[in-house]
Amino acid sequence: MNRDFIAKHWYASIYEQMENQTYDVEFLLRVLGPKPINILEIGCGGGRIAVPLAEAGHFVTGLDADEYALLRCYRQARNLPNLRCGQANVIQDEWATGYDAVVIAGNFLINIESNVDYRLAQQTLIQKAAGALLPGGHLYLDFDLSPNPSAVFNEIGESSYFSGTDDLGTFGKTVSYGSVYDPVTQICAGAEHWEITTNSGDSFFVPDKWYKHIPTQREVYGWLGEAGFSIERTYLNYTDEPLTEPIAPETWRATIWAQKG
Ligand SMILES: C[S@@+](CC[C@H](N)C(=O)[O-])C[C@H]1O[C@@H](n2cnc3c(N)ncnc32)[C@H](O)[C@@H]1O
């Protein structure tokens, strides 16, 4: 069997098995309200968010680069005529327009894969969201935000965040060896591998190195302003408390509801 296929199929499946805390989806549904609207979800993956939005009656288009994740979304769209998904590199490719809301959730802001400078990719994402919205439309942006990224991202030692078996009988485990945060560049880099064993007993490793830019509240607010958004509401750690400026010590998650001017 093709090891690349086996490994990527396993990851897409295990992500959805393990990333199943639904409070972020319930929170989003509450912020959007009951009236069905036209939504573009960026980085929809296997549909963890897009599917419940469509089940709630919204008209949802999901874009993602990963065909293994997308296939999971595509299968579920068979029973949901108001859900469509397609493949795109959302930093490089054009987005469709005319949406009431753009959803950039599931921490996509710090999980972008692209060849573009990371900070520029984050800024581009917000500009493209403005371009995809109707006048008066809204951006829902939900991401990890901490007043002290060094404490969150400087981590040495072995750990595992996902393990389990997919529907092909492939067992896998992610093994991380830590990450380092540079407070000057705000870049965090880490090393990990996946340990994969197929159902016929073939075992192999998939090495991975990742890096991401960790934006500050001020940067994100600046990008939103430059793109013509006005922030209508903010939410601290999935509560009705707004974010403070500067952010409070207990902040770990920021959710922003911003309107295109
Ligand atoms: C952390 S997952 C979030 C998935 C989904 N929103 C959720 O919350 O379950 C990030 C997703 O972004 C996708 N992604 C990363 N960079 C991308 C890019 N440049 N263009 C399109 N999709 C991208 C990945 O394939 C992955 O499915």
The ligand as an SDF file (V2000), in Angstrom:
LIG
                    3D

 27 29  0  0  0  0  0  0  0  0999 V2000
   -6.6630   22.5850   12.5990 C   0  0  0  0  0  0  0  0  0  0  0  0
   -7.4800   21.9630   11.1350 S   0  0  0  0  0  0  0  0  0  0  0  0
   -9.0860   22.6590   11.3560 C   0  0  0  0  0  0  0  0  0  0  0  0
  -10.1450   21.9000   10.5880 C   0  0  0  0  0  0  0  0  0  0  0  0
  -11.5770   22.3240   10.9140 C   0  0  0  0  0  0  0  0  0  0  0  0
  -11.8020   23.7520   10.7030 N   0  0  0  0  0  0  0  0  0  0  0  0
  -11.9020   21.9540   12.3480 C   0  0  0  0  0  0  0  0  0  0  0  0
  -11.9080   22.8310   13.2020 O   0  0  0  0  0  0  0  0  0  0  0  0
  -12.1040   20.7790   12.6130 O   0  0  0  0  0  0  0  0  0  0  0  0
   -6.7790   23.0170    9.9320 C   0  0  0  0  0  0  0  0  0  0  0  0
   -7.2360   22.7020    8.5100 C   0  0  0  0  0  0  0  0  0  0  0  0
   -6.7270   23.7160    7.6610 O   0  0  0  0  0  0  0  0  0  0  0  0
   -6.3400   23.1500    6.4290 C   0  0  0  0  0  0  0  0  0  0  0  0
   -5.3630   24.0530    5.8000 N   0  0  0  0  0  0  0  0  0  0  0  0
   -4.1610   24.4390    6.2860 C   0  0  0  0  0  0  0  0  0  0  0  0
   -3.5760   25.2940    5.4360 N   0  0  0  0  0  0  0  0  0  0  0  0
   -4.4230   25.4530    4.3830 C   0  0  0  0  0  0  0  0  0  0  0  0
   -4.3870   26.2220    3.2000 C   0  0  0  0  0  0  0  0  0  0  0  0
   -3.3360   26.9990    2.8940 N   0  0  0  0  0  0  0  0  0  0  0  0
   -5.4480   26.1630    2.3560 N   0  0  0  0  0  0  0  0  0  0  0  0
   -6.5180   25.3890    2.6560 C   0  0  0  0  0  0  0  0  0  0  0  0
   -6.6140   24.6380    3.7620 N   0  0  0  0  0  0  0  0  0  0  0  0
   -5.5750   24.6630    4.6240 C   0  0  0  0  0  0  0  0  0  0  0  0
   -5.7850   21.7840    6.8240 C   0  0  0  0  0  0  0  0  0  0  0  0
   -5.8120   20.9030    5.7140 O   0  0  0  0  0  0  0  0  0  0  0  0
   -6.7270   21.3840    7.9540 C   0  0  0  0  0  0  0  0  0  0  0  0
   -7.8240   20.6460    7.4620 O   0  0  0  0  0  0  0  0  0  0  0  0
  1  2  1  0
  2  3  1  0
  2 10  1  0
  3  4  1  0
  4  5  1  0
  5  6  1  0
  5  7  1  0
  7  8  2  0
  7  9  1  0
 10 11  1  0
 11 12  1  0
 11 26  1  0
 12 13  1  0
 13 14  1  0
 13 24  1  0
 14 15  1  0
 14 23  1  0
 15 16  2  0
 16 17  1  0
 17 18  1  0
 17 23  2  0
 18 19  1  0
 18 20  2  0
 20 21  1  0
 21 22  2  0
 22 23  1  0
 24 25  1  0
 24 26  1  0
 26 27  1  0
M  CHG  2   2   1   9  -1
M  END
$$$$
